Amino acid sequence: MQVQRVLSRVDNGPLVIPLPESFHHHRVEVIVLTLEENEPEPIQRQPHPDIAGQVKIHSDILTSAPEQDWDLSR
């Protein structure tokens, strides 16, 4: 499943949403929601100043162990 999120203002009624080619020749579901005008922007998370910049990654942390070693149920 692919997701395309578009935030837009509707002024005159119709709204045209350009979609990437990967959506061509596929069925899609379109849900339109109104947003509150005074809805605050999401807060960008920041590390505590005491630890900001202290972590150094020396290698690829995502492939550090084979998947079978994680003992995940399938």
PDB file with SEQRES, HELIX, SHEET and CRYST1 records, atoms N, CA, C and O in Angstrom:
SEQRES   1 A   74  MET GLN VAL GLN ARG VAL LEU SER ARG VAL ASP ASN GLY          
SEQRES   2 A   74  PRO LEU VAL ILE PRO LEU PRO GLU SER PHE HIS HIS HIS          
SEQRES   3 A   74  ARG VAL GLU VAL ILE VAL LEU THR LEU GLU GLU ASN GLU          
SEQRES   4 A   74  PRO GLU PRO ILE GLN ARG GLN PRO HIS PRO ASP ILE ALA          
SEQRES   5 A   74  GLY GLN VAL LYS ILE HIS SER ASP ILE LEU THR SER ALA          
SEQRES   6 A   74  PRO GLU GLN ASP TRP ASP LEU SER ARG                          
HELIX    1 AA1 GLU A   21  PHE A   23  5                                   3    
HELIX    2 AA2 GLU A   67  TRP A   70  5                                   4    
CRYST1    1.000    1.000    1.000  90.00  90.00  90.00 P 1           1          
ATOM      1  N   MET A   1       0.846  -1.174   0.000  1.00  0.00           N  
ATOM      2  CA  MET A   1       0.000   0.000   0.000  1.00  0.00           C  
ATOM      3  C   MET A   1       0.890   1.234   0.000  1.00  0.00           C  
ATOM      4  O   MET A   1       1.883   1.302   0.724  1.00  0.00           O  
ATOM      5  N   GLN A   2       0.526   2.182  -0.802  1.00  0.00           N  
ATOM      6  CA  GLN A   2       1.235   3.455  -0.861  1.00  0.00           C  
ATOM      7  C   GLN A   2       0.324   4.543  -0.321  1.00  0.00           C  
ATOM      8  O   GLN A   2      -0.899   4.440  -0.414  1.00  0.00           O  
ATOM      9  N   VAL A   3       0.910   5.568   0.233  1.00  0.00           N  
ATOM     10  CA  VAL A   3       0.135   6.667   0.810  1.00  0.00           C  
ATOM     11  C   VAL A   3       0.593   7.976   0.191  1.00  0.00           C  
ATOM     12  O   VAL A   3       1.788   8.208   0.013  1.00  0.00           O  
ATOM     13  N   GLN A   4      -0.347   8.807  -0.128  1.00  0.00           N  
ATOM     14  CA  GLN A   4      -0.060  10.158  -0.619  1.00  0.00           C  
ATOM     15  C   GLN A   4      -0.892  11.098   0.239  1.00  0.00           C  
ATOM     16  O   GLN A   4      -2.121  11.052   0.178  1.00  0.00           O  
ATOM     17  N   ARG A   5      -0.264  11.937   1.027  1.00  0.00           N  
ATOM     18  CA  ARG A   5      -0.994  12.880   1.871  1.00  0.00           C  
ATOM     19  C   ARG A   5      -0.822  14.276   1.294  1.00  0.00           C  
ATOM     20  O   ARG A   5       0.296  14.717   1.024  1.00  0.00           O  
ATOM     21  N   VAL A   6      -1.939  14.962   1.110  1.00  0.00           N  
ATOM     22  CA  VAL A   6      -1.922  16.309   0.553  1.00  0.00           C  
ATOM     23  C   VAL A   6      -2.740  17.199   1.467  1.00  0.00           C  
ATOM     24  O   VAL A   6      -3.897  16.896   1.759  1.00  0.00           O  
ATOM     25  N   LEU A   7      -2.149  18.298   1.923  1.00  0.00           N  
ATOM     26  CA  LEU A   7      -2.888  19.305   2.676  1.00  0.00           C  
ATOM     27  C   LEU A   7      -3.113  20.476   1.738  1.00  0.00           C  
ATOM     28  O   LEU A   7      -2.165  21.009   1.162  1.00  0.00           O  
ATOM     29  N   SER A   8      -4.362  20.874   1.587  1.00  0.00           N  
ATOM     30  CA  SER A   8      -4.688  21.916   0.626  1.00  0.00           C  
ATOM     31  C   SER A   8      -5.864  22.724   1.128  1.00  0.00           C  
ATOM     32  O   SER A   8      -6.608  22.282   2.004  1.00  0.00           O  
ATOM     33  N   ARG A   9      -6.029  23.910   0.569  1.00  0.00           N  
ATOM     34  CA  ARG A   9      -7.179  24.758   0.888  1.00  0.00           C  
ATOM     35  C   ARG A   9      -8.135  24.700  -0.296  1.00  0.00           C  
ATOM     36  O   ARG A   9      -7.727  24.852  -1.448  1.00  0.00           O  
ATOM     37  N   VAL A  10      -9.416  24.478   0.004  1.00  0.00           N  
ATOM     38  CA  VAL A  10     -10.442  24.447  -1.035  1.00  0.00           C  
ATOM     39  C   VAL A  10     -11.062  25.832  -1.101  1.00  0.00           C  
ATOM     40  O   VAL A  10     -11.633  26.307  -0.120  1.00  0.00           O  
ATOM     41  N   ASP A  11     -10.952  26.487  -2.261  1.00  0.00           N  
ATOM     42  CA  ASP A  11     -11.491  27.833  -2.421  1.00  0.00           C  
ATOM     43  C   ASP A  11     -12.786  27.854  -3.226  1.00  0.00           C  
ATOM     44  O   ASP A  11     -13.725  28.561  -2.860  1.00  0.00           O  
ATOM     45  N   ASN A  12     -12.851  27.095  -4.309  1.00  0.00           N  
ATOM     46  CA  ASN A  12     -14.013  27.170  -5.199  1.00  0.00           C  
ATOM     47  C   ASN A  12     -14.760  25.854  -5.342  1.00  0.00           C  
ATOM     48  O   ASN A  12     -15.698  25.787  -6.137  1.00  0.00           O  
ATOM     49  N   GLY A  13     -14.402  24.832  -4.634  1.00  0.00           N  
ATOM     50  CA  GLY A  13     -15.103  23.551  -4.742  1.00  0.00           C  
ATOM     51  C   GLY A  13     -14.227  22.428  -5.251  1.00  0.00           C  
ATOM     52  O   GLY A  13     -13.871  21.544  -4.471  1.00  0.00           O  
ATOM     53  N   PRO A  14     -13.855  22.418  -6.550  1.00  0.00           N  
ATOM     54  CA  PRO A  14     -13.058  21.300  -7.055  1.00  0.00           C  
ATOM     55  C   PRO A  14     -11.627  21.333  -6.513  1.00  0.00           C  
ATOM     56  O   PRO A  14     -11.063  22.398  -6.266  1.00  0.00           O  
ATOM     57  N   LEU A  15     -11.068  20.161  -6.339  1.00  0.00           N  
ATOM     58  CA  LEU A  15      -9.684  20.037  -5.885  1.00  0.00           C  
ATOM     59  C   LEU A  15      -9.007  18.983  -6.755  1.00  0.00           C  
ATOM     60  O   LEU A  15      -9.493  17.856  -6.850  1.00  0.00           O  
ATOM     61  N   VAL A  16      -7.904  19.333  -7.383  1.00  0.00           N  
ATOM     62  CA  VAL A  16      -7.155  18.403  -8.231  1.00  0.00           C  
ATOM     63  C   VAL A  16      -5.930  17.957  -7.452  1.00  0.00           C  
ATOM     64  O   VAL A  16      -5.166  18.783  -6.952  1.00  0.00           O  
ATOM     65  N   ILE A  17      -5.746  16.642  -7.351  1.00  0.00           N  
ATOM     66  CA  ILE A  17      -4.615  16.083  -6.612  1.00  0.00           C  
ATOM     67  C   ILE A  17      -3.734  15.316  -7.594  1.00  0.00           C  
ATOM     68  O   ILE A  17      -4.136  14.252  -8.065  1.00  0.00           O  
ATOM     69  N   PRO A  18      -2.544  15.823  -7.917  1.00  0.00           N  
ATOM     70  CA  PRO A  18      -1.647  15.073  -8.798  1.00  0.00           C  
ATOM     71  C   PRO A  18      -1.087  13.857  -8.055  1.00  0.00           C  
ATOM     72  O   PRO A  18      -0.663  13.965  -6.905  1.00  0.00           O  
ATOM     73  N   LEU A  19      -1.089  12.718  -8.715  1.00  0.00           N  
ATOM     74  CA  LEU A  19      -0.596  11.481  -8.107  1.00  0.00           C  
ATOM     75  C   LEU A  19       0.599  10.963  -8.895  1.00  0.00           C  
ATOM     76  O   LEU A  19       0.677  11.173 -10.106  1.00  0.00           O  
ATOM     77  N   PRO A  20       1.535  10.287  -8.224  1.00  0.00           N  
ATOM     78  CA  PRO A  20       2.695   9.737  -8.927  1.00  0.00           C  
ATOM     79  C   PRO A  20       2.275   8.596  -9.861  1.00  0.00           C  
ATOM     80  O   PRO A  20       1.183   8.044  -9.732  1.00  0.00           O  
ATOM     81  N   GLU A  21       3.153   8.260 -10.791  1.00  0.00           N  
ATOM     82  CA  GLU A  21       2.853   7.210 -11.764  1.00  0.00           C  
ATOM     83  C   GLU A  21       2.574   5.869 -11.108  1.00  0.00           C  
ATOM     84  O   GLU A  21       1.853   5.051 -11.679  1.00  0.00           O  
ATOM     85  N   SER A  22       3.121   5.621  -9.935  1.00  0.00           N  
ATOM     86  CA  SER A  22       2.896   4.336  -9.265  1.00  0.00           C  
ATOM     87  C   SER A  22       1.428   4.133  -8.899  1.00  0.00           C  
ATOM     88  O   SER A  22       1.026   3.007  -8.603  1.00  0.00           O  
ATOM     89  N   PHE A  23       0.628   5.181  -8.911  1.00  0.00           N  
ATOM     90  CA  PHE A  23      -0.796   5.072  -8.629  1.00  0.00           C  
ATOM     91  C   PHE A  23      -1.609   4.787  -9.896  1.00  0.00           C  
ATOM     92  O   PHE A  23      -2.772   4.395  -9.803  1.00  0.00           O  
ATOM     93  N   HIS A  24      -1.016   4.979 -11.070  1.00  0.00           N  
ATOM     94  CA  HIS A  24      -1.747   4.798 -12.321  1.00  0.00           C  
ATOM     95  C   HIS A  24      -2.232   3.354 -12.434  1.00  0.00           C  
ATOM     96  O   HIS A  24      -1.514   2.422 -12.070  1.00  0.00           O  
ATOM     97  N   HIS A  25      -3.446   3.175 -12.939  1.00  0.00           N  
ATOM     98  CA  HIS A  25      -4.063   1.869 -13.188  1.00  0.00           C  
ATOM     99  C   HIS A  25      -4.297   1.078 -11.902  1.00  0.00           C  
ATOM    100  O   HIS A  25      -4.301  -0.153 -11.932  1.00  0.00           O  
ATOM    101  N   HIS A  26      -4.490   1.756 -10.786  1.00  0.00           N  
ATOM    102  CA  HIS A  26      -4.822   1.118  -9.511  1.00  0.00           C  
ATOM    103  C   HIS A  26      -6.090   1.746  -8.952  1.00  0.00           C  
ATOM    104  O   HIS A  26      -6.394   2.905  -9.236  1.00  0.00           O  
ATOM    105  N   ARG A  27      -6.820   0.988  -8.165  1.00  0.00           N  
ATOM    106  CA  ARG A  27      -7.950   1.557  -7.443  1.00  0.00           C  
ATOM    107  C   ARG A  27      -7.396   2.305  -6.238  1.00  0.00           C  
ATOM    108  O   ARG A  27      -6.438   1.851  -5.611  1.00  0.00           O  
ATOM    109  N   VAL A  28      -7.990   3.442  -5.911  1.00  0.00           N  
ATOM    110  CA  VAL A  28      -7.549   4.231  -4.765  1.00  0.00           C  
ATOM    111  C   VAL A  28      -8.756   4.614  -3.919  1.00  0.00           C  
ATOM    112  O   VAL A  28      -9.883   4.662  -4.414  1.00  0.00           O  
ATOM    113  N   GLU A  29      -8.517   4.879  -2.669  1.00  0.00           N  
ATOM    114  CA  GLU A  29      -9.543   5.381  -1.764  1.00  0.00           C  
ATOM    115  C   GLU A  29      -9.174   6.815  -1.418  1.00  0.00           C  
ATOM    116  O   GLU A  29      -8.035   7.092  -1.042  1.00  0.00           O  
ATOM    117  N   VAL A  30     -10.120   7.717  -1.541  1.00  0.00           N  
ATOM    118  CA  VAL A  30      -9.886   9.126  -1.238  1.00  0.00           C  
ATOM    119  C   VAL A  30     -10.763   9.499  -0.054  1.00  0.00           C  
ATOM    120  O   VAL A  30     -11.980   9.320  -0.101  1.00  0.00           O  
ATOM    121  N   ILE A  31     -10.158  10.015   1.001  1.00  0.00           N  
ATOM    122  CA  ILE A  31     -10.878  10.481   2.182  1.00  0.00           C  
ATOM    123  C   ILE A  31     -10.561  11.957   2.340  1.00  0.00           C  
ATOM    124  O   ILE A  31      -9.390  12.338   2.362  1.00  0.00           O  
ATOM    125  N   VAL A  32     -11.574  12.786   2.448  1.00  0.00           N  
ATOM    126  CA  VAL A  32     -11.378  14.229   2.587  1.00  0.00           C  
ATOM    127  C   VAL A  32     -11.867  14.639   3.967  1.00  0.00           C  
ATOM    128  O   VAL A  32     -13.023  14.397   4.317  1.00  0.00           O  
ATOM    129  N   LEU A  33     -10.997  15.257   4.749  1.00  0.00           N  
ATOM    130  CA  LEU A  33     -11.314  15.707   6.102  1.00  0.00           C  
ATOM    131  C   LEU A  33     -11.109  17.207   6.194  1.00  0.00           C  
ATOM    132  O   LEU A  33     -10.171  17.742   5.604  1.00  0.00           O  
ATOM    133  N   THR A  34     -11.973  17.889   6.927  1.00  0.00           N  
ATOM    134  CA  THR A  34     -11.725  19.303   7.194  1.00  0.00           C  
ATOM    135  C   THR A  34     -10.790  19.403   8.392  1.00  0.00           C  
ATOM    136  O   THR A  34     -10.867  18.596   9.319  1.00  0.00           O  
ATOM    137  N   LEU A  35      -9.919  20.383   8.367  1.00  0.00           N  
ATOM    138  CA  LEU A  35      -8.972  20.600   9.457  1.00  0.00           C  
ATOM    139  C   LEU A  35      -9.379  21.844  10.225  1.00  0.00           C  
ATOM    140  O   LEU A  35      -9.917  22.794   9.656  1.00  0.00           O  
ATOM    141  N   GLU A  36      -9.120  21.828  11.499  1.00  0.00           N  
ATOM    142  CA  GLU A  36      -9.370  23.012  12.311  1.00  0.00           C  
ATOM    143  C   GLU A  36      -8.379  24.091  11.901  1.00  0.00           C  
ATOM    144  O   GLU A  36      -7.190  23.816  11.736  1.00  0.00           O  
ATOM    145  N   GLU A  37      -8.858  25.307  11.736  1.00  0.00           N  
ATOM    146  CA  GLU A  37      -7.990  26.407  11.307  1.00  0.00           C  
ATOM    147  C   GLU A  37      -6.903  26.718  12.328  1.00  0.00           C  
ATOM    148  O   GLU A  37      -5.784  27.067  11.951  1.00  0.00           O  
ATOM    149  N   ASN A  38      -7.213  26.597  13.598  1.00  0.00           N  
ATOM    150  CA  ASN A  38      -6.236  26.948  14.632  1.00  0.00           C  
ATOM    151  C   ASN A  38      -5.538  25.716  15.198  1.00  0.00           C  
ATOM    152  O   ASN A  38      -5.021  25.756  16.314  1.00  0.00           O  
ATOM    153  N   GLU A  39      -5.518  24.627  14.439  1.00  0.00           N  
ATOM    154  CA  GLU A  39      -4.842  23.420  14.891  1.00  0.00           C  
ATOM    155  C   GLU A  39      -3.333  23.675  14.914  1.00  0.00           C  
ATOM    156  O   GLU A  39      -2.763  24.070  13.897  1.00  0.00           O  
ATOM    157  N   PRO A  40      -2.684  23.456  16.053  1.00  0.00           N  
ATOM    158  CA  PRO A  40      -1.245  23.749  16.130  1.00  0.00           C  
ATOM    159  C   PRO A  40      -0.428  22.772  15.287  1.00  0.00           C  
ATOM    160  O   PRO A  40      -0.824  21.625  15.080  1.00  0.00           O  
ATOM    161  N   GLU A  41       0.695  23.242  14.815  1.00  0.00           N  
ATOM    162  CA  GLU A  41       1.621  22.397  14.076  1.00  0.00           C  
ATOM    163  C   GLU A  41       2.226  21.382  15.046  1.00  0.00           C  
ATOM    164  O   GLU A  41       2.402  21.690  16.224  1.00  0.00           O  
ATOM    165  N   PRO A  42       2.548  20.170  14.567  1.00  0.00           N  
ATOM    166  CA  PRO A  42       3.178  19.197  15.452  1.00  0.00           C  
ATOM    167  C   PRO A  42       4.515  19.729  15.969  1.00  0.00           C  
ATOM    168  O   PRO A  42       5.260  20.380  15.236  1.00  0.00           O  
ATOM    169  N   ILE A  43       4.804  19.450  17.214  1.00  0.00           N  
ATOM    170  CA  ILE A  43       6.036  19.932  17.843  1.00  0.00           C  
ATOM    171  C   ILE A  43       7.203  19.053  17.402  1.00  0.00           C  
ATOM    172  O   ILE A  43       7.135  17.827  17.489  1.00  0.00           O  
ATOM    173  N   GLN A  44       8.263  19.683  16.933  1.00  0.00           N  
ATOM    174  CA  GLN A  44       9.474  18.966  16.554  1.00  0.00           C  
ATOM    175  C   GLN A  44      10.184  18.535  17.825  1.00  0.00           C  
ATOM    176  O   GLN A  44      10.544  19.369  18.656  1.00  0.00           O  
ATOM    177  N   ARG A  45      10.386  17.235  17.976  1.00  0.00           N  
ATOM    178  CA  ARG A  45      11.040  16.730  19.181  1.00  0.00           C  
ATOM    179  C   ARG A  45      12.526  17.074  19.162  1.00  0.00           C  
ATOM    180  O   ARG A  45      13.176  17.008  18.119  1.00  0.00           O  
ATOM    181  N   GLN A  46      13.048  17.437  20.317  1.00  0.00           N  
ATOM    182  CA  GLN A  46      14.451  17.803  20.468  1.00  0.00           C  
ATOM    183  C   GLN A  46      15.045  16.999  21.618  1.00  0.00           C  
ATOM    184  O   GLN A  46      14.377  16.795  22.631  1.00  0.00           O  
ATOM    185  N   PRO A  47      16.290  16.536  21.483  1.00  0.00           N  
ATOM    186  CA  PRO A  47      16.916  15.855  22.617  1.00  0.00           C  
ATOM    187  C   PRO A  47      17.226  16.855  23.731  1.00  0.00           C  
ATOM    188  O   PRO A  47      17.379  18.052  23.484  1.00  0.00           O  
ATOM    189  N   HIS A  48      17.313  16.352  24.941  1.00  0.00           N  
ATOM    190  CA  HIS A  48      17.674  17.202  26.073  1.00  0.00           C  
ATOM    191  C   HIS A  48      19.054  17.804  25.805  1.00  0.00           C  
ATOM    192  O   HIS A  48      19.934  17.110  25.296  1.00  0.00           O  
ATOM    193  N   PRO A  49      19.260  19.078  26.135  1.00  0.00           N  
ATOM    194  CA  PRO A  49      20.551  19.727  25.852  1.00  0.00           C  
ATOM    195  C   PRO A  49      21.756  18.997  26.445  1.00  0.00           C  
ATOM    196  O   PRO A  49      22.852  19.077  25.889  1.00  0.00           O  
ATOM    197  N   ASP A  50      21.575  18.284  27.566  1.00  0.00           N  
ATOM    198  CA  ASP A  50      22.699  17.574  28.185  1.00  0.00           C  
ATOM    199  C   ASP A  50      23.194  16.401  27.335  1.00  0.00           C  
ATOM    200  O   ASP A  50      24.357  16.010  27.442  1.00  0.00           O  
ATOM    201  N   ILE A  51      22.320  15.836  26.491  1.00  0.00           N  
ATOM    202  CA  ILE A  51      22.741  14.680  25.692  1.00  0.00           C  
ATOM    203  C   ILE A  51      22.785  14.970  24.194  1.00  0.00           C  
ATOM    204  O   ILE A  51      23.218  14.117  23.419  1.00  0.00           O  
ATOM    205  N   ALA A  52      22.351  16.138  23.776  1.00  0.00           N  
ATOM    206  CA  ALA A  52      22.336  16.470  22.348  1.00  0.00           C  
ATOM    207  C   ALA A  52      23.746  16.406  21.775  1.00  0.00           C  
ATOM    208  O   ALA A  52      24.664  17.025  22.313  1.00  0.00           O  
ATOM    209  N   GLY A  53      23.922  15.668  20.695  1.00  0.00           N  
ATOM    210  CA  GLY A  53      25.211  15.559  20.020  1.00  0.00           C  
ATOM    211  C   GLY A  53      26.185  14.603  20.669  1.00  0.00           C  
ATOM    212  O   GLY A  53      27.334  14.531  20.233  1.00  0.00           O  
ATOM    213  N   GLN A  54      25.780  13.861  21.695  1.00  0.00           N  
ATOM    214  CA  GLN A  54      26.691  12.973  22.408  1.00  0.00           C  
ATOM    215  C   GLN A  54      26.779  11.572  21.801  1.00  0.00           C  
ATOM    216  O   GLN A  54      27.765  10.870  22.023  1.00  0.00           O  
ATOM    217  N   VAL A  55      25.765  11.154  21.040  1.00  0.00           N  
ATOM    218  CA  VAL A  55      25.742   9.803  20.491  1.00  0.00           C  
ATOM    219  C   VAL A  55      26.413   9.799  19.126  1.00  0.00           C  
ATOM    220  O   VAL A  55      26.114  10.634  18.272  1.00  0.00           O  
ATOM    221  N   LYS A  56      27.320   8.854  18.931  1.00  0.00           N  
ATOM    222  CA  LYS A  56      27.983   8.697  17.648  1.00  0.00           C  
ATOM    223  C   LYS A  56      27.732   7.282  17.154  1.00  0.00           C  
ATOM    224  O   LYS A  56      27.979   6.317  17.877  1.00  0.00           O  
ATOM    225  N   ILE A  57      27.244   7.153  15.926  1.00  0.00           N  
ATOM    226  CA  ILE A  57      26.988   5.848  15.333  1.00  0.00           C  
ATOM    227  C   ILE A  57      28.190   5.502  14.466  1.00  0.00           C  
ATOM    228  O   ILE A  57      28.535   6.241  13.543  1.00  0.00           O  
ATOM    229  N   HIS A  58      28.824   4.374  14.768  1.00  0.00           N  
ATOM    230  CA  HIS A  58      30.050   3.994  14.080  1.00  0.00           C  
ATOM    231  C   HIS A  58      29.826   2.996  12.950  1.00  0.00           C  
ATOM    232  O   HIS A  58      30.720   2.779  12.132  1.00  0.00           O  
ATOM    233  N   SER A  59      28.643   2.386  12.895  1.00  0.00           N  
ATOM    234  CA  SER A  59      28.373   1.428  11.824  1.00  0.00           C  
ATOM    235  C   SER A  59      26.874   1.360  11.574  1.00  0.00           C  
ATOM    236  O   SER A  59      26.102   2.102  12.182  1.00  0.00           O  
ATOM    237  N   ASP A  60      26.472   0.482  10.692  1.00  0.00           N  
ATOM    238  CA  ASP A  60      25.067   0.314  10.341  1.00  0.00           C  
ATOM    239  C   ASP A  60      24.349  -0.380  11.495  1.00  0.00           C  
ATOM    240  O   ASP A  60      24.583  -1.562  11.750  1.00  0.00           O  
ATOM    241  N   ILE A  61      23.487   0.338  12.187  1.00  0.00           N  
ATOM    242  CA  ILE A  61      22.816  -0.234  13.360  1.00  0.00           C  
ATOM    243  C   ILE A  61      21.584  -1.058  12.983  1.00  0.00           C  
ATOM    244  O   ILE A  61      21.090  -1.822  13.811  1.00  0.00           O  
ATOM    245  N   LEU A  62      21.082  -0.924  11.768  1.00  0.00           N  
ATOM    246  CA  LEU A  62      19.873  -1.651  11.390  1.00  0.00           C  
ATOM    247  C   LEU A  62      20.153  -3.078  10.948  1.00  0.00           C  
ATOM    248  O   LEU A  62      19.296  -3.947  11.106  1.00  0.00           O  
ATOM    249  N   THR A  63      21.309  -3.336  10.407  1.00  0.00           N  
ATOM    250  CA  THR A  63      21.636  -4.692   9.965  1.00  0.00           C  
ATOM    251  C   THR A  63      22.750  -5.278  10.822  1.00  0.00           C  
ATOM    252  O   THR A  63      23.559  -6.066  10.331  1.00  0.00           O  
ATOM    253  N   SER A  64      22.801  -4.907  12.088  1.00  0.00           N  
ATOM    254  CA  SER A  64      23.885  -5.360  12.957  1.00  0.00           C  
ATOM    255  C   SER A  64      23.750  -6.822  13.350  1.00  0.00           C  
ATOM    256  O   SER A  64      24.754  -7.459  13.668  1.00  0.00           O  
ATOM    257  N   ALA A  65      22.537  -7.376  13.338  1.00  0.00           N  
ATOM    258  CA  ALA A  65      22.316  -8.778  13.684  1.00  0.00           C  
ATOM    259  C   ALA A  65      21.381  -9.387  12.647  1.00  0.00           C  
ATOM    260  O   ALA A  65      20.472  -8.715  12.157  1.00  0.00           O  
ATOM    261  N   PRO A  66      21.599 -10.655  12.310  1.00  0.00           N  
ATOM    262  CA  PRO A  66      20.691 -11.303  11.361  1.00  0.00           C  
ATOM    263  C   PRO A  66      19.262 -11.318  11.905  1.00  0.00           C  
ATOM    264  O   PRO A  66      19.052 -11.366  13.117  1.00  0.00           O  
ATOM    265  N   GLU A  67      18.289 -11.278  11.004  1.00  0.00           N  
ATOM    266  CA  GLU A  67      16.882 -11.208  11.406  1.00  0.00           C  
ATOM    267  C   GLU A  67      16.478 -12.393  12.281  1.00  0.00           C  
ATOM    268  O   GLU A  67      15.676 -12.223  13.200  1.00  0.00           O  
ATOM    269  N   GLN A  68      17.011 -13.584  12.022  1.00  0.00           N  
ATOM    270  CA  GLN A  68      16.632 -14.749  12.820  1.00  0.00           C  
ATOM    271  C   GLN A  68      17.117 -14.636  14.267  1.00  0.00           C  
ATOM    272  O   GLN A  68      16.562 -15.302  15.141  1.00  0.00           O  
ATOM    273  N   ASP A  69      18.119 -13.827  14.544  1.00  0.00           N  
ATOM    274  CA  ASP A  69      18.600 -13.636  15.914  1.00  0.00           C  
ATOM    275  C   ASP A  69      17.677 -12.759  16.748  1.00  0.00           C  
ATOM    276  O   ASP A  69      17.821 -12.707  17.970  1.00  0.00           O  
ATOM    277  N   TRP A  70      16.744 -12.076  16.123  1.00  0.00           N  
ATOM    278  CA  TRP A  70      15.837 -11.198  16.864  1.00  0.00           C  
ATOM    279  C   TRP A  70      14.720 -11.987  17.539  1.00  0.00           C  
ATOM    280  O   TRP A  70      14.014 -11.429  18.379  1.00  0.00           O  
ATOM    281  N   ASP A  71      14.536 -13.246  17.208  1.00  0.00           N  
ATOM    282  CA  ASP A  71      13.529 -14.115  17.822  1.00  0.00           C  
ATOM    283  C   ASP A  71      12.131 -13.502  17.732  1.00  0.00           C  
ATOM    284  O   ASP A  71      11.393 -13.457  18.716  1.00  0.00           O  
ATOM    285  N   LEU A  72      11.782 -13.033  16.532  1.00  0.00           N  
ATOM    286  CA  LEU A  72      10.463 -12.448  16.306  1.00  0.00           C  
ATOM    287  C   LEU A  72       9.514 -13.515  15.794  1.00  0.00           C  
ATOM    288  O   LEU A  72       9.870 -14.301  14.917  1.00  0.00           O  
ATOM    289  N   SER A  73       8.303 -13.544  16.343  1.00  0.00           N  
ATOM    290  CA  SER A  73       7.308 -14.487  15.834  1.00  0.00           C  
ATOM    291  C   SER A  73       6.764 -13.970  14.514  1.00  0.00           C  
ATOM    292  O   SER A  73       6.622 -12.761  14.329  1.00  0.00           O  
ATOM    293  N   ARG A  74       6.465 -14.860  13.613  1.00  0.00           N  
ATOM    294  CA  ARG A  74       5.971 -14.452  12.289  1.00  0.00           C  
ATOM    295  C   ARG A  74       4.505 -14.714  12.183  1.00  0.00           C  
ATOM    296  O   ARG A  74       3.902 -14.440  11.146  1.00  0.00           O  
TER     297      ARG A  74                                                      
END                                                                             
